[in-house]
Amino acid sequence: MSQRMCTYLTEHLQIDGSAKGATGWFGASRATVYVDHPVHARYGHTVNIDVINPDLGPSARVALELTEESALALADAIRNAIAHAPAGLASKYQKDQ
């Protein structure tokens, strides 16, 4: 039986949006996605997603620790919601509402 080990593969991406953390809403500018040991979830490994604004310090952070099934379902739900909305409705190029 092979041992299950962390991959240390980390994806970083620039994002444009907002998130609500412990101290309220903040502009979210970066996301990090990786598979590693969780801090709180009851599993040995999880898909971890950190949404942050590094310019605002550690209080500007929202963290998710998801099973791979939940992470994939979330990714599918995001794609489905966008696919069923009018094209460009939530784009960064949208016209002011």
N, C-alpha and C positions, 0 to 999 in steps of 0.2 A: 504494500500500500504506500503510495507516495504522500509525502507531507504537503500540507497546504501552507503556502508561504505568501507573504505580501509581495506584490509585484513592484512596488515603489514607482509605478507609472503614474504620473500626475499630469493632468491636463489643466492648463491655465487659459482663460479667455477673457478678453475685455467685454464687458456688458454695459448696457445703457438702460437704467431703470431705477426703481426704488425698492427698498426692503425695510421691514419693521423689526428692529432689534430691541434689546433690553431698555434702551433709553429713548425709543421712539423711531420715527422714520428717518431714513438717511438715503442719500444718493448712492446707488450701488454701481460700482464701476469695474468690478472684477469677480470672476467665479473660478473656483478651483474644484476639480473633480478627481477623486482617487479612491482606490480600494485599499482599506487598511483596517486596523483594529479600531473599533468604536470607543468612544469615551463613555457613552451612556447606554446605547442599545444593547440588548441581551444576546448578541451574537458574537462569534469569534472574529468575523470580518463583515464589513458593510461597505456599500458605496457611499462615500462621504462627499457632500457638496457644501462648500463654504462660499457664501455670497458676502463680499466685503467692499469697503471703501478704505484702502490703506492710508489715505491722507487724513482720515478721521480717527485712526487708532483702533484698539481692540474692541471698543464698545460698538463700532460700526461693523457688526458681523452677525450673520445668521448661518447656523450650521444645521445640516440634515445628515442623519445616519440611516440609510435605507437598505433593505435587502435588495439583491439584484432584481428580484421580481417586481418589487415596488418601484425601483429606479427605472426599469424598462417600461412599466405601466405609466409612470409619470411622463417619461419622454414621449410615449405614444399619445397620451392625453393632450400634451402640449401641441404635438403635430396635428392631431385631430381638431383641436379647437381652432388653430390657425387655418387649417384647410377648409373649415366650414364657415369662416368669417369672410366678409368681402375682402378681396385682395387689397393689401396695403393698409387695412384699417388700423392695425397696431404697429405699423412700420415707423422707423425713426424719421421717415420722410412724409408722414401724414400731415394733412392740413390741420390747423388748429380747429378744435371743435367748438 
